[in-house]
């Protein structure tokens, strides 16, 4: 390749002729489809979450007054030594 042929190739390149092409279109469409499917899956998982309403929370706070008082949050009630509900291996 001589200097004159290299300069001809360089001059023949026109930046206005460059277009994204079909590959870019396919990639954008694939990303859009993947985003839509992930969005649907996320909504499906969020619908499965059981969130108590404010009335249910107020009802749960009133229940300990009837029977034994529950320990404060973070503390576990004392374990019954006779009750062995752990799975056996």
C-alpha positions in Angstrom: 0.0 0.0 0.0 1.5 3.3 -1.1 1.0 6.7 0.4 -1.3 7.7 -2.5 -3.6 4.7 -2.0 -3.8 5.3 1.7 -4.7 8.9 1.2 -7.4 7.9 -1.3 -8.9 5.5 1.3 -8.8 8.2 3.9 -10.5 10.7 1.6 -13.1 8.2 0.6 -14.3 7.9 4.2 -17.2 10.3 4.9 -18.4 10.6 8.5 -21.9 11.4 7.3 -22.2 8.0 5.6 -21.8 6.1 8.9 -25.1 4.7 10.2 -25.9 2.6 13.3 -27.0 -0.4 11.2 -29.1 -3.5 11.9 -27.0 -4.9 14.7 -27.5 -1.8 16.9 -31.2 -2.0 16.2 -31.4 -5.6 17.2 -29.4 -5.0 20.4 -31.7 -2.1 21.4 -34.8 -4.2 20.8 -33.3 -7.1 22.8 -32.5 -4.8 25.7 -36.0 -3.4 25.6 -37.5 -6.9 25.7 -35.3 -8.0 28.5 -36.1 -4.9 30.5 -39.9 -5.5 30.0 -39.6 -9.2 31.1 -37.6 -8.3 34.2 -40.1 -5.6 35.1 -43.0 -8.1 34.8 -41.1 -10.6 37.0 -40.4 -8.0 39.6 -44.0 -6.9 39.8 -45.1 -10.6 40.1 -42.6 -11.1 43.0 -43.8 -7.8 44.7 -47.4 -8.9 44.5 -46.5 -12.1 46.5 -45.2 -10.1 49.5 -47.7 -10.1 52.4 -47.6 -6.7 53.9 -49.9 -6.2 57.0 -52.2 -3.2 57.0 -52.2 -0.6 59.6 -55.4 -2.1 61.2 -53.7 -5.5 61.4 -50.7 -4.0 63.1 -52.8 -2.2 65.7 -54.7 -5.5 66.3 -51.4 -7.3 66.9 -50.2 -4.7 69.4 -53.4 -5.1 71.4 -53.3 -8.9 71.6 -50.5 -9.3 74.3 -52.8 -7.6 76.9 -55.1 -10.6 76.9 -52.6 -13.3 77.8 -49.0 -13.4 78.6 -46.9 -10.4 77.7 -44.6 -11.0 74.8 -40.9 -10.1 75.4 -39.7 -6.8 73.9 -38.5 -6.9 70.3 -35.2 -8.6 69.9 -35.5 -10.9 72.9 -36.5 -14.6 72.6 -38.8 -16.2 75.2 -37.1 -18.8 77.4 -37.0 -22.2 75.7 -39.0 -25.1 77.2 -36.4 -27.8 78.0 -39.0 -30.6 77.4 -39.9 -29.3 74.0 -37.4 -30.5 71.4 -38.9 -29.3 68.1 -35.5 -29.2 66.3 -35.3 -31.5 63.3 -33.3 -34.6 63.8 -30.5 -35.5 61.4 
